Amino acid sequence: MPASSRASASASDGASSSAIVAGTVNGYHVLKIVGYSLTKAVPNGKSIKSRPFRAGGHTWHVAYYPNGQNAEKA
């Protein structure tokens, strides 16, 4: 099996390679914040999450941190 011996020869010299082939899916979700000024009372590090929505075969949600995700981003 020459292919097998070639593979082990390249593995022994430290060479390697890989590829990621990904398709694309387009979609969008509109997040409307009603009463935006009231969200500023949410403490730093706390989020408001959107309802789950589907796009690209996955379920997503948007996490909105009105006062930053942590103290450095407040």
Number of C-alpha atoms within 10 A of each C-alpha: 5 6 8 8 10 11 11 10 12 11 11 10 8 7 8 9 4 5 5 5 5 6 5 5 8 6 7 8 12 7 11 8 11 8 8 10 9 10 16 12 10 14 15 17 14 15 17 12 11 16 10 10 12 12 12 10 7 8 9 14 13 15 13 16 20 20 18 16 16 12 9 7 10 12
